[in-house]
Amino acid sequence: MSIRDRPALVAYEFFAGGGLAGLGLEGFRTLFANDMDAAKAASWRANHEAAIAVGDVWDLTAADLPGQADLAWASSPCQDVSLAGARAGLDARRSGALWGFWRLIEALETGGRAPPVIVIENVVGLLTSGAGRDFGAICEALAGAGYRVGALEMDTAHWLPQSRPRLFVVAMRGVSGPVAAGPVALFHPARVITAQQRLSGRAKAAWVWWSLPAPPRRNLDLAALLEPDDAVGWFTDAQTGALLALTAPLHRDRLEAARASGERRVAAAFRRVRIEAGQKVQRLELRFDGLAGCLRTPSGGSSRQYVIVCVGGKVRARRLTGREAARLMGVPDTYILPRGETAALKLMGDAVAVPVVQALAEGLLRPALEGRAVSPGSACPAPT
């Protein structure tokens, strides 16, 4: 039976943004979605049939959630737990919205409507935020509600040409997905293992090592997702020169080697602040490995990614477009983006990559909910 022939499972999607998680949840029907950002909600409406409730998750009650869901998905705000931020943790206003989501789960439990599967998606910095206390608090809350809990780190680079590691905390009660006998290296790197070892007794007792099939070999690189050269705007020679003047020495050597080759070589680049001789210095850092850096939301222009192209001994530079960013998130070109480039980049930079969600849904979530999970003995081993 194909996915289209099966009865749809039901999902609630919190912090839904433009609905990229929903695009990846094949076999699920979104019964309720929520986001407090009106602009992101407008993109949701432009691309989904289901309605979205706009507002703070803290203002919702269980009565606002229709029916009963098989899955509650929460791509909670990451700013306060990100390695790039001030790391105020889950006690801070933005990332602390996760507890507003959990308050709803508790209310659903009181009414006998708690979902059997919960997924909390966030940056990998959640593992170490608050010296591990934030991650521990989440696992403790889930374990205290009777869920078995585990976490997987999944890097978008296994599916798409973007380096974007993300953490997926998966909790199940009354059902079970594929489980491995121990950590699976591809999805449980050292920082996940360390975080698990720090858990309290109850959370550690509820822990499971969820297993997923190894992804197929990625067959796309950054160049394959870019717009044709004559369809985008390029910097002037002066603008390009000013940008390349920021290049760090090691990266300048890589750029010069690519230019000298005479071949077409494509690099992704970010401006970053580095400490050199005790001083903050803005540097342009490039990668020629076929991957883009992790997409981020534009902030003052410094977080916007650049495309550098060397061909015929010359170097050209421009900014990554919103449509290219969407492709790096696995979004089809039929997806309606906001009109402004900044809004499109913000939407994508805050989202979760579609093929990663698809892999999680196909390999773990649906097998659990459809009763076709594999036994621990048949789970895929750690790659060598």
MARGUMAR-126076 format. One record per atom (N, C-alpha, C, O): residue in three letters; y, z, x. Coordinates in steps of 0.2 Angstrom, whole numbers, plus 5000, padded with zeros to 4 digits. Atoms other than C-alpha are relative to their C-alpha. Last residue first. Layout:
MARGUMAR-126076
ALAYZX...
***
This chain:
MARGUMAR-126076
THR500149994993THR500950515162THR500549955004THR500549965010PRO500050064995PRO501450515144PRO499950035007PRO500250085009ALA499450014996ALA501050685134ALA499949945005ALA499449935008PRO499949954995PRO499650665122PRO500749985004PRO501049935003CYS499950034994CYS499750585105CYS500150045006CYS500550095005ALA499350024999ALA499050685091ALA500149975007ALA499749985011SER499950085000SER497250665087SER500749995002SER500949935001GLY500550034995GLY496650845091GLY500249935001GLY500049905006PRO499749994993PRO498150925082PRO499649965005PRO499949945010SER500249944997SER497550835066SER500350015007SER500449965010VAL500550004996VAL498450685058VAL499850075003VAL500350125002ALA499949984994ALA499550695043ALA499450005004ALA498850015002ARG500450044995ARG499150595028ARG500150025007ARG500149975012GLY500749974999GLY499650715014GLY499649965005GLY499049965004GLU500550045003GLU501050605008GLU499350025001GLU498849994999LEU499950005007LEU502350735012LEU499549964996LEU499449974990ALA500049935003ALA501750765029ALA500050004993ALA499650034989PRO500749985000PRO501350585033PRO499950074998PRO499450084995ARG500450035006ARG503150545026ARG499250025001ARG498950034996LEU499849975006LEU504050665038LEU499649974994LEU499350014990LEU500149935001LEU503150635054LEU500150024993LEU499750064990GLY500549964996GLY502850465061GLY499950074998GLY499450105000GLU500750035001GLU503650355047GLU499550045004GLU498950055002ALA500350005007ALA505150475044ALA499349975000ALA498950004996LEU500249935003LEU505450515062LEU499750004993LEU499250044992ALA500649984996ALA505350335068ALA499850074998ALA499250084997GLN500550045003GLN506550275054GLN499350035004GLN498850045000VAL500249975006VAL507750415059VAL499449974997VAL498950004994VAL500249934998VAL507750355077VAL499850034994VAL499250064993PRO500750004998PRO507950175071PRO499650075002PRO499050075001VAL500450025005VAL509550215061VAL499250005002VAL498850034999ALA500350074999ALA510450305075ALA499549994995ALA499050034994VAL500750004997VAL511350465069VAL499749935000VAL499849894995ALA500650015004ALA513250465065ALA499350015004ALA499350025010ASP500249945003ASP514850535072ASP499350004997ASP499050054994GLY500149954995GLY515150395084GLY499850074998GLY499550115001MET500650014996MET514750265071MET499950065005MET499450085006LEU500650005005LEU516050325058LEU499450005004LEU498950045003LYS500149935002LYS517350365072LYS499450014996LYS499050054997LEU500249974994LEU517150185079LEU499950084999LEU499450105001ALA500750034999ALA517350105062ALA499750045005ALA499150065005ALA500449975006ALA518950215058ALA499249985001ALA498850025000THR500149934999THR519650165075THR499650044995THR499250084997GLU500549994995GLU519249985072GLU499950075002GLU499450095003GLY499749984994GLY520149985055GLY499550015006GLY499050045004ARG499650054997ARG519349895041ARG500350015007ARG500349975011PRO499250005001PRO518050015038PRO500449955003PRO500149925008LEU499749954996LEU516249945040LEU500750014997LEU501049974994ILE499250005000ILE515249865027ILE500350055004ILE500350115002TYR499649935002TYR513449855032TYR500749995000TYR501049965005THR499950005007THR512749675032THR500450064998THR500750074992ASP499350035001ASP512849665051ASP500250004993ASP500849994991PRO500050075001PRO511349785051PRO500749974999PRO501250014997VAL499850015007VAL511549965058VAL500049924999VAL500349895004GLY500550035004GLY510450005073GLY500249984993GLY499849984988MET500349955005MET511750125080MET499449974996MET499150014992LEU500349954995LEU512150005095LEU499750064996LEU499350104999ARG500750034998ARG512349875081ARG499750055005ARG499150055005ALA500550005006ALA513649985073ALA499449975002ALA498850005000ALA500249935000ALA514550005090ALA499550014994ALA499050044995GLU500449994995GLU514649815091GLU499750075001GLU499150085002ARG500750035002ARG515349805074ARG499550015006ARG498950025004GLY500349965005GLY516749935079GLY499349974998GLY498850004997THR499850015007THR517149835094THR499650054996THR499150074997LEU500550015005LEU516949895112LEU500249994993LEU500750034991ARG500349945003ARG518549875122ARG499449984996ARG499449924993ARG499749995007ARG518949735134ARG499750074997ARG499350105001ALA500149945004ALA518749685152ALA500250004993ALA500749974992ARG499749995006ARG518449535163ARG499950064996ARG499350094997VAL500149945004VAL517949515181VAL500450004994VAL501049994994LYS499549975003LYS517749355190LYS499850064996LYS499350064994GLY499549964995GLY516549295203GLY500650034997GLY501050065001GLY499750054995GLY515749165191GLY500550035005GLY501050005007VAL500450065001VAL515349305178VAL500449955005VAL501149955004CYS500050044994CYS515649485178CYS499749944999CYS499149934997VAL500450064999VAL515949565161VAL500249975007VAL500749955008ILE499850034994ILE516549745158ILE499549945001ILE498949955001VAL500550054998VAL516449815140VAL500349965006VAL500849945006TYR499850074998TYR517349975137TYR499449965002TYR498949985003GLN500450034995GLN516950135127GLN500349935002GLN500649894997ARG500250065002ARG518250235118ARG499749965006ARG499949965011SER500750005001SER518350415123SER499749934997SER499149924996SER500449994994SER519950405132SER499350004999SER498949995003GLY500250064996GLY520850315118GLY499650025005GLY499249975008GLY499550024995GLY521750475112GLY499849945004GLY500249935009SER499549944999SER520150535104SER500549985005SER500349995011PRO499450014996PRO518950395098PRO500450065000PRO500650094994THR499550025005THR517250465091THR500649995005THR500850035010ARG499649945002ARG515850455104ARG500649984995ARG500749924995LEU499450015004LEU514550325107LEU500350074998LEU499950114997CYS500049985007CYS513350375121CYS500649994996CYS501250014999GLY500049925000GLY513450265136GLY500050024993GLY500049984988ALA499449975002ALA512850085133ALA500050075001ALA499550105000LEU499949955005LEU511250025141LEU500750025000LEU501150025005GLY500250035007GLY510749865150GLY500150054995GLY500050034989ASP500750005002ASP510749955167ASP499849984994ASP499249994991PHE500250065001PHE512449905173PHE499249994999PHE498949945000ARG500850015000ARG513250065170ARG499849934999ARG500049904994LEU500350065003LEU515150095174LEU499250015000LEU499050045005GLU500750004997GLU516250245177GLU499649954996GLU499649954990LEU500450055004LEU518150235176LEU499350005002LEU499249995008ARG500450054997ARG518950395183ARG499649954995ARG499549984989GLN500350045005GLN520350515178GLN499649945003GLN499949915007VAL499850074999VAL520650645191VAL499649964995VAL499049974993LYS500350045005LYS520750835189LYS500249925001LYS500849915001GLN499550035005GLN521150915205GLN499649964995GLN499149934996GLY499749955004GLY520051035216GLY500549974995GLY500950014991ALA499549964996ALA519750905229ALA500450054996ALA500950064997GLU500050024993GLU519050795215GLU500550035004GLU501150035003ILE499749954995ILE518650865198ILE499949975007ILE499349975009ARG500549974995ARG518150725185ARG500550045005ARG501150035005VAL499649964996VAL518950665169VAL499550045005VAL499150075003ARG500249935000ARG518050525161ARG500550035005ARG500750015010ARG499649964996ARG518450345156ARG499950075000ARG499850104994PHE499649955003PHE516950255150PHE500550035005PHE500450035011ALA499649954996ALA516150095154ALA500350054996ALA500550034991ALA499649965005ALA514749975148ALA500450055005ALA500150075010ALA500049925000ALA514249845160ALA500450034995ALA500850004992VAL499749975005VAL513749655159VAL500050085001VAL499450105002ARG500249935000ARG513249545173ARG500550034995ARG501150034995ARG499749965006ARG513449355172ARG499650075000ARG499050074999GLU500450015006GLU512949285189GLU500450044995GLU500850084996GLY499850065003GLY514149255204GLY499649994993GLY499849954989SER500650035002SER513249395213SER500149934997SER499749884998ALA500250054995ALA514949445221ALA499349964999ALA499249915002ARG499550065000ARG515549515204ARG499849955006ARG499849895005ALA500150045006ALA513949625202ALA500549945000ALA500349884999ALA500650044999ALA514049685220ALA499949964994ALA499649904995GLU499950054995GLU515949725218GLU499349965001GLU499349905002LEU499650055004LEU515549825201LEU500149945005LEU500049885003ARG500450035005ARG514249925209ARG500349944997ARG500049894996ASP500550044996ASP515349965224ASP499549964996ASP499349904997ARG499650064998ARG516750015212ARG499549965004ARG499649895004HIS500050055006HIS515550125203HIS500349945002HIS500249895000LEU500750025001LEU515150225219LEU500049944995LEU499749894996PRO500250044995PRO517050235223PRO499349974999PRO499249915001ALA500349964995ALA517550285206ALA499749965005ALA499549915004THR500750004998THR518450155196THR499950055005THR500250045011LEU500249935001LEU520250205190LEU499350005002LEU499050065002ALA499849964994ALA520950045198ALA499850074999ALA499850115004LEU500550004995LEU519749945186LEU500350055006LEU499950075010LEU500649965002LEU520849995171LEU499550015006LEU499350065007ALA499849935001ALA522549945179ALA499350044998ALA499350105001GLY499949974994GLY521749785185GLY500250075000GLY499950115004THR500749994997THR521049745168THR500150035007THR499750075009GLN500449945003GLN522749775160GLN499350015003GLN499150075004ALA499749944998ALA523649665173ALA499650064997ALA499650115000ASP500249984993ASP522349525171ASP500350065002ASP500050105006THR499650044995THR522649535152THR499750025007THR499450075008PHE499449984997PHE521349625142PHE500349955004PHE500049905006TRP500149974994TRP520049525131TRP500750035003TRP501250015001GLY499450004995GLY520049495113GLY499950045006GLY499650095006VAL499749935000VAL518449455104VAL500649995005VAL500749945008ALA499849975007ALA517649295097ALA500350075000ALA500450104995ASP499550035003ASP517649185113ASP500250034993ASP500750004990ASP499449994997ASP516549305122ASP500649974997ASP501250004998PRO499850054995PRO515249305109PRO500750015003PRO501150035000GLU499750065003GLU515049475101GLU500049945005GLU500149965011LEU499350015000LEU513849595110LEU500249944996LEU499949894995LEU499749975006LEU512149655104LEU500849985000LEU501150004995ALA500250035006ALA511149555117ALA500350024993ALA500349984988ALA499750075001ALA512249605131ALA499849974994ALA500149934991LEU499450005003LEU511749785128LEU500349934999LEU500649924994ASP499549974995ASP509949765131ASP500749994997ASP500849964992LEU499350025000LEU508549735118LEU500450035006LEU500250095008ASN500050074998ASN506649735120ASN500749984999ASN500949925000ARG499450035003ARG506349925119ARG500149935003ARG500049925009ARG499550014994ARG504549965123ARG500649964997ARG500549914993PRO500250074997PRO503650025107PRO500549995006PRO501150025005PRO499750065002PRO503950215103PRO499849935004PRO499649945010ALA499650024995ALA502650345107ALA500449934998ALA500049894995PRO500350064996PRO501850405091PRO500649985005PRO501249985004LEU499850065003LEU502650575085LEU499649945005LEU499549965011SER500250054996SER502050755087SER500249934997SER500249924991TRP500150065004TRP502750915081TRP499949945005TRP500249935010TRP499850064996TRP502451055093TRP499949944996TRP499449914996VAL500550054999VAL502451205081VAL500349945004VAL500949935004TRP499850064996TRP503451365081TRP499349965000TRP498849985001ALA500050065005ALA503151495067ALA500149945003ALA500149885000ALA500650005004ALA502551635079ALA500049944996ALA499449914994LYS500550034995LYS504051595091LYS499349994996LYS498949944998ALA499850085000ALA505251615076ALA499549975005ALA499349915004ARG500150035006ARG504451785072ARG500149935001ARG499749894998GLY500750005002GLY504351845090GLY499849964994GLY499349924994SER500349935002SER506051795095SER499349994998SER499049944997LEU499949985007LEU506451625103LEU499750074999LEU499350105003ARG499549945001ARG506851615122ARG499950024993ARG500350074991GLN500349944996GLN505151515126GLN500550064999GLN500350124999GLN500649975004GLN505651385113GLN499850075003GLN499650114999ALA499749975006ALA507351355121ALA499450034996ALA499650084993THR499749944998THR506451335138THR500350034994THR500350094993ILE500549954998ILE505251205131ILE500350075002ILE500150124999VAL500349985006VAL506651105123VAL499550065001VAL499550114997ARG499549965004ARG507651105139ARG499750034993ARG499950084991ALA500049934998ALA506051055149ALA500550044996ALA500450104995PRO499849994993PRO505850895139PRO500150085001PRO500050124997HIS499949924998HIS504950905122HIS500150005007HIS499750035011PHE499649975005PHE504950725114PHE500250075001PHE500650104998LEU499550055003LEU504350615128LEU500550034995LEU501050014995ALA499450014995ALA503450755137ALA500549964997ALA501149974998VAL500150084998VAL502350805122VAL500649985004VAL501249985001PRO499450054999PRO502350995122PRO499849935002PRO499349925006GLY499549974996GLY500751085116GLY500549955001GLY500549904997ALA500249944997ALA499251055105ALA500550045004ALA500550105006ALA500350004993ALA500150925096ALA499850075002ALA500150125000VAL499849954995VAL500550925077VAL499649995007VAL499049975006PRO500450004994PRO500650785065PRO500250055005PRO500850065006GLY500050074997GLY501550835049GLY499550015006GLY499250065007SER500050014993SER501150985038SER500049935003SER499649895001VAL500350064998VAL501451035020VAL500050005008VAL500350055011GLY500450035005GLY501751195011GLY499749945002GLY499249914998ARG500349955004ARG503251235021ARG499649974995ARG499849944991MET500550015006MET503951125034MET499750064998MET499550115001ALA500349945003ALA505451135047ALA499649984994ALA499849944990VAL500450025005VAL506050995059VAL499650064997VAL499350105001VAL500449945002VAL507451035071VAL499749984993VAL500049974988PHE500249995007PHE507950865077PHE499650064999PHE499050065002LEU500549955002LEU508950855093LEU499950004993LEU500450004989ARG499849955006ARG509950705099ARG499450044999ARG498850035000PRO500549945002PRO509950605115PRO500250044995PRO500850064995ARG499849965005ARG511050445115ARG499550064998ARG499250054993SER500249934998SER510950325129SER500350054995SER500950074996GLN499549944999GLN511250165120GLN499750065002GLN499250084999PRO499750004994PRO510249995121PRO500650055000PRO501250035002LEU499450044999LEU509150035106LEU500450015006LEU500250065010TRP500050055006TRP507450105102TRP500649955001TRP500549894999HIS500750025001HIS506950215117HIS500049944995HIS499549914994ALA500150054995ALA508850225122ALA499349984999ALA499149925002THR499950065003THR509150325105THR499849945005THR499649895003ASP499550044997ASP508450475114ASP500049934997ASP499549904997MET500150075000MET507450595104MET500649965002MET501149975000GLU499450034997GLU507350785107GLU499849925000GLU499349905003LEU500250064996LEU506050855095LEU500749985003LEU501249974999ALA499450044998ALA506151035088ALA499849945004ALA499349955009GLY500050024993GLY504851145079GLY500649955001GLY501049944996VAL499450034997VAL504751255064VAL499949975007VAL499550005011ARG500250014993ARG503451315052ARG500549965003ARG500849914999TYR500150074998TYR504351375036TYR499750005007TYR499950055011GLY500750025000GLY504151545028GLY499949935002GLY499349905001ALA500150035007ALA505951585024ALA499349974999ALA499249944994GLY499949955005GLY506051695039GLY499949984993GLY499750024989ALA500649965000ALA505451555050ALA500050064995ALA499550074992LEU500550055002LEU506851445045LEU499450044999LEU499050044994ALA499950015007ALA508151585048ALA499549964996ALA499249984991GLU500249945004GLU507351625064GLU500150004993GLU499750034989CYS500850005000CYS507351445070CYS499850074996CYS499350074993ILE500250055004ILE509251435066ILE499250004999ILE499050004993ALA499849985007ALA509651595074ALA499849954995ALA499549974990GLY500549955002GLY508651545090GLY500250024993GLY499750044989PHE500650035002PHE509651385091PHE499550054998PHE499150044993ASP499950045006ASP511251485090ASP499449964998ASP499249964992ARG500049965006ARG510651615102ARG500149964994ARG499849984989GLY500650015004GLY510251495116GLY499950044994GLY499550034990ALA500649984996ALA511551555128ALA499350004996ALA498950044998GLY500049935001GLY512851535114GLY499450035004GLY499150085002SER499449975002SER512451355114SER499950074999SER499450094996THR499749954995THR510951315125THR500750034997THR500950075000LEU500549964996LEU509851215113LEU500350065004LEU499950115005LEU500149945004LEU511351165102LEU499450045003LEU499450105001GLY499649934998GLY511951065117GLY499850054995GLY499950114997VAL500549964996VAL510550935112VAL500350065003VAL500050115005VAL500050024993VAL511750865099VAL499550055003VAL499450105001ASN499449984996ASN511250895081ASN500049975007ASN499549945009GLU499950054994GLU510050845067GLU500650025003GLU501150045000ILE499349984998ILE509350985055ILE500149965006ILE499749975011VAL499850024994VAL507850925045VAL500750015002VAL501150004998ILE499349994998ILE507051025031ILE500149975007ILE499749985011VAL499950034993VAL505350985023VAL500850015001VAL501249994996PRO500649994995PRO504551075008PRO500249985007PRO499950015012PRO500450064998PRO506251074998PRO499450025005PRO499550075009ALA499950024993ALA506751234990ALA499649955002ALA499049945000ARG499950074998ARG506751224971ARG500149985007ARG500449935009GLY500750034999GLY506051394965GLY500149925001GLY499649885000GLY500250035006GLY507751454959GLY499449965000GLY499249924995THR499949955006THR507951584972THR499849974994THR499550004990GLU500649965000GLU507351454985GLU500050054994GLU499550064991LEU500550045002LEU508751334980LEU499350045000LEU498950044995ALA499950005007ALA509951474983ALA499549964996ALA499349984991GLU500249935003GLU509251505000GLU500150004993GLU499750034989ILE500850004999ILE509351315004ILE499850074997ILE499350074993LEU500350045005LEU511151314998LEU499350005000LEU499050014994ARG499849965006ARG511651465010ARG499749964993ARG499549994989TRP500649965001TRP510751355023TRP500150054994TRP499650074991PHE500650045002PHE512051215021PHE499450054998PHE499050044993GLY499950025006GLY513451335022GLY499549964997GLY499349974991TRP500249945004TRP512651405037TRP500249994993TRP499950024989LEU500750005001LEU512751235045LEU499850054996LEU499350054992ALA500150035006ALA514651235042ALA499249994998ALA499049994993GLY500349955004GLY514651345057GLY499949984993GLY499650014989SER500750005000SER514851185067SER499750064996SER499150054994ARG500350075001ARG516551155061ARG499350015000ARG498949994995ARG499950035006ARG517251335059ARG499649944998ARG499349934993ALA499450045000ALA516551425074ALA500049964993ALA499549954990ASP499549955003ASP515151555073ASP500749964998ASP501149994995LEU500050005007LEU513951415076LEU500450054996LEU500450054990GLY500649985003GLY514551395094GLY500050004992GLY500549974989ALA499949945003ALA516251405102ALA499450024995ALA499350084993ARG500649975001ARG515651275114ARG500150074997ARG499850124999ALA499849944998ALA517351215120ALA499450054999ALA499450115002GLY499449975004GLY516751035119GLY500150075003GLY499850095008ALA499450024998ALA515750915130ALA500650044997ALA501250024998LEU499949994993LEU514151005130LEU500749985002LEU500950005007SER500150054995SER514251005111SER500150025007SER500650065008VAL500649994996VAL513951165101VAL499949945005VAL499549955009ASP499949934997ASP515751175093ASP499350025004ASP499350075007GLN499549984995GLN515950995090GLN500050065004GLN500150075009CYS500249994993CYS514250955083CYS500550035004CYS500450055010PRO499550014995PRO514450955064PRO499850025007PRO499550085007SER499449965000SER512850955054SER500549995006SER500349965011SER499750024993SER511750805052SER500650045001SER501250025000ALA499449974998ALA510750905038ALA500249975007ALA500050005012TRP499850024993TRP509250825029TRP500850025001TRP501250014997ALA499349984999ALA508450915014ALA500249985007ALA499950015012LEU499749994994LEU506750835010LEU500750024999LEU501149994995ASP500649994996ASP505550834995ASP500350025007ASP500050055011ALA500150054994ALA507050864984ALA499450015004ALA499250075004GLN500349974994GLN507050944967GLN499949955005GLN499649905004GLY500850014999GLY508150894952GLY499850045006GLY500050105007PRO500550025006PRO510050884954PRO499350005002PRO499149995008LEU500650044997LEU511050984967LEU499549994994LEU499250034992ASP499750074998ASP512751044960ASP499449965002ASP499549895003ALA500050045006ALA511851194952ALA500349935001ALA500249894997ALA500650035001ALA511351254969ALA500049964993ALA499749914993THR500549955002THR513151284973THR499449964998THR499449904998LEU500550025004LEU514451184983LEU499550064998LEU499550115001ASP499849995007ASP516051254990ASP499549974995ASP499649984989TRP499949935002TRP515351295007TRP500250014992TRP500150064989VAL500749985002VAL514751115009VAL500150074997VAL499650094993ASP500349964996ASP516651065009ASP499350034998ASP499250044992GLY499849944999GLY517050914999GLY499650055005GLY499150025007VAL499549994995VAL516650744993VAL500250075000VAL500550094995ALA499549955001ALA515050724983ALA500450015006ALA500250035011ILE500049954995ILE514150554986ILE500650054997ILE501150034995ALA499449984999ALA513450434973ALA500150065005ALA499550085008ALA499949935002ALA511950334975ALA500750035001ALA501050005006GLU499950005008GLU512050144976GLU500150074998GLU500450094993HIS500549975003HIS512450144995HIS500150004992HIS500650004990ASN500650024998ASN513550035006ASN499350034997ASN498850024999ALA500050074999ALA515250045000ALA499449975002ALA499249915001ARG500050035006ARG515050214993ARG500049925000ARG499749894996TRP500649995004TRP514550285009TRP500049964994TRP499549924993SER500550054997SER515950195018SER499350014997SER499049974996ALA499950075002ALA517150285006ALA499549955003ALA499349904999ALA500350005006ALA516250455010ALA500249934997ALA499849904993LYS500750014999LYS516750425028LYS499649994993LYS499249954992ALA500150074997ALA518550405023ALA499349995001ALA499149935000ALA499950055005ALA518450565012ALA499949925002ALA499749884999ASP499550054998ASP517750675025ASP500149944995ASP499649914994MET499349985001MET516950825017MET500549955002MET501149965000ASP499650004994ASP515250745016ASP500750024998ASP500950014992ASN499449964999ASN513850765003ASN500349995006ASN500049995012ALA499750014994ALA512350664996ALA500750045000ALA501050044995PHE499449974999PHE511150694982PHE500349995007PHE499950005012LEU499849975007LEU509650604975LEU500750035000LEU501050034995THR499549954999THR509350494991THR500350024993THR500649984989ARG499550015004ARG507750404988ARG500550055000ARG500350114999PHE499649955003PHE506550405002PHE500549984996PHE500849934997GLY500549975004GLY505250275008GLY500350064996GLY499950104992GLU500350055004GLU506350225022GLU499450044996GLU499150084999LEU500549975004LEU507450365028LEU499649964995LEU499749964989GLY500649994996GLY508350265041GLY499450034996GLY498850034998LEU500350064998LEU509650205030LEU499450005003LEU498949965002GLY500350035006GLY509850375023GLY499749935001GLY499249924998ALA500649965000ALA510250445041ALA499649974994ALA499049964994LEU500550034996LEU511550305042LEU499350045000LEU498850005001GLY500650015003GLY512450365026GLY499549975005GLY499049945003GLY500150075003GLY514250335031GLY499349994998GLY499149934995GLY499650054997GLY514550525033GLY499949934997GLY499949934991ALA500350075000ALA513050615026ALA500449955003ALA500149905005PHE499650034994PHE513550795031PHE499849935001PHE499749905006PHE499449974999PHE512150835019PHE500349985006PHE500049965011GLU499850024993GLU510750715013GLU500750045000GLU501250024997TYR499349985000TYR509650774999TYR500349995007TYR499950005012ALA499649974995ALA508050674998ALA500750024998ALA501049994994VAL499349995001VAL506750614986VAL500350055005VAL500050095008LEU499849934999LEU505150524989LEU500750025000LEU501149975000ALA499649984995ALA504950354982ALA500050085001ALA500050114995PRO499549965004PRO503350304973PRO500550035005PRO500350065010ARG500149935001ARG502450184985ARG500650034996ARG501150014996ASP500449995005ASP502549994983ASP499850084998ASP499650104993ARG499750025006ARG504049974994ARG499650014993ARG499850024988ILE499549955001ILE503250075008ILE500349984993ILE500450034989SER499450004996SER501749955007SER500550064998SER500450094993MET499450005004MET500050005000MET500650005004MET500750045009
***
